[in-house]
């Protein structure tokens, strides 16, 4: 008997081939296995122990490569959506401010960038270059000629719809939705989601109308539009990325939530946080107020696919030199999951979502319910 440990060649080849067959049909790897011809002792049709070790290592490498490929194929794509209100950013800004914006956007590097507060097409042409690998860029023209909504995306949407001629009436006054809505349908394999960009009327006073009512009517039209999508397909994944120009307890925002609907129709506030667990997105320099007026809002069908770990408020030491707003990011894992039960939805996204540990600037409140008021009392005589 040879001093080396022996392994029968026929057994080795049969073992290697059967394992490769179990892992999948890989023609190239099978060729390696079936044509494997090491140095063989001519008389005993055996191979030395060192080549046995080599054969085992070869099997391991083949299977490891196959497993890694299979895992990469099965892992769903993640798509990051960033909303950023640029606060009337123009092409006339200083080079320093433009550089700060470019660095901030490139640092975030979202797959889809939703913008509001873009001055004009010239400004948009400069900003969209900050995502050099973008395949899609669209800015819409509505009634407001100073602030525009836009989307820049590395993914080409399957469908795009510009809603720029919506109108509503307050008493005898017919008014337009000032900035319109931009709707894109994105697909990744079998997965799809709707993204709707909005920027509701600001708080500037308007002669002949109440500015809060104007914003509420715009929010109502946005809600109607989303409801139509849900009516067509109750499993639609929908995200609204918007500056609603109001805090969460105000009537315009509650119009969008509509908490009294069932879980299929109601919308949920994703509410990103920053590294300090604060939720404000806008600084009002006039009165030094920090508010959350920028939102990512989603249907319950989309919530299980939101990666909370990768959903955040983006931070930058120079943010206030760019805009009075901070950008927010939500990440979607593109694989349909079963809709959560009402109990789970309420535990993660309850109506009173501001009672958690976040050290934010919002008062704790229950969304969608009218504030309780003390009944009038009679004066004692």
N, C-alpha and C positions, 0 to 999 in steps of 0.2 A: 504494500500500500504506500502511496506517495506520502512524503512527510507533511505536505500541505493538506489542510482540510479540503475535502472534496465536495463538489456539488454537481449533481447530474444536470447536464446542459438542457436536456429535453424538459425536465421539471422546471427549471428556471424560466425558460421561454414560455411555457404554458402558464406559469404563475404570473409573469409580467403581462402577458396578453390579456389574461382574464381580468386583472385589476384595471387595466386600461379600458377594457370593454365596460366594466362596471362604472367607471367615471364618465364615460361618454364616448361618442364616435369621433375620434380624432385621427384622421388618416395619416398625418405626418408622424404622430407619436407611435401609431401602430407599426409604421414602417421601421422606426427605430427599434421597436421591440422584436419584431419578427426577423429582422435582418441582423440582429446583434450576434456577432461572431467573434468572441474573445479568443485569446491564445488558448488552445485546447491541447491537452495531452493526447497524442494521436492514438495511443493504445486503449485508453480508458474512457475517452469521451467525457472528460471532466475538466473543471476549471479550478484554478487556485483560489484560496480564501480571499486574497486581495481583490480579485476581480468580482467575487461575490459581494464584497462591500461596495465596490464601484457600481454594480448592478442595482443594489438597494438604494444607493444615493441617487442614481439615475431615475428610478421609479419615484422617489420622493420629490425630486425637482419637477418631474412631469406633472405629478398630481398637484403640487403646490401651485404651479403655473395655471393649471386648469381650474383649480378652486378660486384663485384670484380673479381669473377672467370671468367665471360664473358669478362671483360676488359683485364685480363691477357692473355686469349686465343687469343684475337684479336690483341694485341700489337705485332708488328713484331720484330723479333730478330735483335739485333745490333751486328755487327762483326767488331772488330777493327783490322786493319792491320798495323803493324809497320815495317818500313824498317830501317836497321841499318848497316852501313859499319864499320866493326871492324878494318879496317886498319892493316891487317896482324896479327891479334891477335893469339897467340899461347898458347899451353899448358905449355910452359916454362915461362910464365909471373909470376911475383911475386904474392904471396898470397894476398897482399894488392890490387893489380890491379884486380885480379880475384874477390875479394870480392866486389869491387866497381862496376864491371860489373854485378855481380849477383844482387846486390841491385838495380841497375838502371833498369835492365830488370824486376825484380819482382815488382818494383814500377810502371812501365808502365803497366805490366800485360796484354799484348795484346792477342787477340784470335789467331792471326796468326803473327808469327815473321819471317820476311824475312831478311836474313843475307848475307853480302858479306864480303870479306876480311878474311875469315876463313882459317887458315893455313892448317889444315889437319883433318883427321877423328878423331884422338885422341883429338884434340882441340874441335871439334864439339861434341864429346861424353860428354865432360865436360859442354859445354855451353847449350846443350839441357836439362840438368837437372835443369836449372834455370826456366824452365816452367814445373813443376813436373806433371801437369795434362794433358800434351800434349799427343795426340793420334797418331800423325804423325811426323816424322822427316826424312828429306832427304837432303843429300849433294851430289852435282854432281861433277864428275871428268872430266875436260876438258883439254885443252892444257896447261894452266897456272897451275903449280903445287904449287905455293906459295899462291894464292888467290882463294878461292872457294865460290860458291853461295850455300845457304842452306835455307830450310824452316822448321820451327818448328811450329806445329799447334795443337790447342785444338780440331780442327774439322778434321775429316778424309776426305780427298778429294775424290770425285767420280772418278776422272781420274788424272793421272800424266804423264807428258811427259818430258823427258830429251833431250835437243837439244845440243849435245856436239860435233858433227862432221860437223858443218856448215863451209863452206869455201867461199872465195871470191878471185878475182884476181885484182891486180893492175899492169897494163902493163903485163909483162911476169911472175910476181911473184904471186904464189898462197899462200894465207895466211888463217889461221884458226880464227874463232871467239874465242878469247883466253879463255874466261871463260864460254862460252855457255849461254844458257837460260834454266830456269826451269819453266814449265807451269803446274799449278794445276787448276782443275775445282772444285769449292766448291758449295754445295747445302744446302739450309735450307728450308725445306718444298718444296713448288713449286718454290722457288726463287733460282737462280744460278748466279754465276759470275766466270769469268776467272781471275786468278792472274798469271802474268808473271814476274819472277825475272830476272834481268840483271845487269851486271857490265861491262861497255864498257872499251876498252883498255885505259890505263892511258896515261899521256902526255910524258912519257919517249921516247926519240928518238930511232929510229930503223934504222939500217944501210940498205940502199937500198929502203926505203919507207918513206913516210911522215906520221908522227904519227897522225895528224889530219885527213888525208884521211883514214887511217886505222880505226879510230873511226867512221868516217862517213859511211864507208861501213858496219861496224858492226851494226850501227844504222839503215841502210837501210834494212839489213836482218831482224832485229827486226820488223821494220815497215811492211815488206812483210808478216811476220808471222801473225801479228795482222790483216792485211788486208784480209788474207785468212779466218780467223775466222769470220770476219764481212761479207765476201762474202757468207759464208755458212749460216749465220743467222744475218741479219741486226739488230736484237734486242739484240744481245749478249752484256752482261755487262762485260766490260774488264777493268782491272786496271794493269798498269805497275808500279812496284816498283823497282827502279833502281838507281845506281850511273852511270850517263851518262858521268862523268868526263869532263864536259864542262858547261859553263853558257848558259842561255836561248837563247842568240842571235847568238850562234855559229852554224855552219852548221850541225854538228852531231845531235844536239838537234832538229833543224828545220826539219831534215829528219824524226824524230819520230812524231813531231806535224803534219806536212804536212798541213799547214793552208789553202792551196788552194783547198783542197778537200771540198765536201759538208759536212753538219753537221753530216751525218751518218758515213762518213769515217774518218773525221778529229779527232784528239785526243786533249784533253784539259788538261792544266796544273792546277792541284788542288792547288798547292802552299800553303802549310801550313805556319803559322806564329807563332812566339813565343809571350811571354807576352808583349814584347816591340814593337810588330808589325814588327820585323825584320825577314828576310826570309833566311839568310845565314845558310848553313848546314855544311860548311867545312872551317877549318882554315889552311892556308898554312903557316907554321911556318918559312919557308925559306925566304919569302918576306913579311910576316905579312899581307897576303891578306885573307879577309873573302868572301867566294863565296857560291853560291847556285849551287851545282852540283848533289845533291840527289833529286829524284823526285818521286811524285805520279802522274801518267798521266792516264786519263780515257776517254772512249768513251762517247758521249753525252747521250747515253741511260742510263749510270750509274750515271751521274751527279745529277739527281733529288733525287737519293737515298743516296747521300753523306751528312752526317751530318756535316755541317760546324762548329757547336759549339764544336764538339768532334774531329775535325781535327786540328792538331797542330804540332809544333816542340817541342820535349821533352827537358826539361831543368834540369840541375843538376850542382851544384857548382863544382863537380869534373869531369865534362865531358871530359876535356882535359887530364886528367890522365888515361882515358880509350882509347880514340880514337881521331883522329883529326876531326871526323865527329860527328854531332848531329843526333840522331834518329828522324824520322818523323812518324806521325800516321794519318791514315785516317779511318773514321768509316762509315760503310755501313749499312743502314737500309734495312733489307731484305724484301722489298715489292716493286714490280714493279710499277713504276709511269709512267705517260704519258710523253713522250719525250718533253722537252721544245722547244719552237719556237726559230728560229734563233735570233729574236730580244731579247728574254730573255737570251739566251746563251751569246750573245754579250754584254749584260749589266752586266752579272755576271762574265763571263770569256772572256773579250774582248782581241783582239790581243795585244793591248798595256796595258797589265794587270799591268804594273809597275808604272802607273801614279796615283795610289791611295794614301791613307794617310800613307802607311807603311814607316817607317823610316829605310829603308833597305840599303844594300851596293851595290845594282845593279843600273846601270844607266837606266833611263827610255828609253824604246825602243819598237818598234813595232816588234812582233815576226813573223817570216815567210816571211818578206819582206827584200829585199836587202837594205843596207844603201844607202841613197842618196849621190851622189858625185857631187861636183861642176865641171862644164865642164872646160876643159883647156882654158886658156886665153893667147892671144898673148902678147909678150913683146912689150911695147911701145918703139918706136924708139926715 
